[in-house]
Amino acid sequence: MEDADHGPQNPYAALEGYGVYDARGEKAGQVEATVYDAPSDTLKYISARGRG
């Protein structure tokens, strides 16, 4: 993951803390982190914490 940008240049960092919902519309957790590929300007992954 050497292309991943976790720093302040990550435009997707603003998604951290947003809710994650299942197909029924029920809250399933929240976004904890994002992985951004700077060379391709693409969001690659999100890490989400579930409801447990």
VENMO-V650975 format. One record per backbone hydrogen bond with DSSP energy under -1.0 kcal/mol. NH is the residue of the N-H (numbers start at 1). CO is the residue of the C=O. E is the energy in kcal/mol with one decimal. If there is no record, write none. Layout:
BEGIN
NH;CO;E, NH;CO;E
END
This chain:
BEGIN
4;1;-1.4, 5;36;-3.3, 10;7;-1.8, 13;10;-1.4, 15;12;-2.1, 16;13;-1.6, 17;31;-2.9, 18;15;-2.3, 20;29;-2.5, 22;26;-2.6, 25;22;-1.9, 28;20;-3.7, 29;20;-1.2, 30;49;-1.8, 31;18;-2.6, 32;47;-3.8, 33;47;-1.6, 35;45;-2.6, 37;42;-3.0, 38;3;-1.2, 42;37;-1.7, 44;35;-2.9, 45;35;-1.3, 47;33;-2.8, 49;30;-2.5, 51;28;-1.2
END
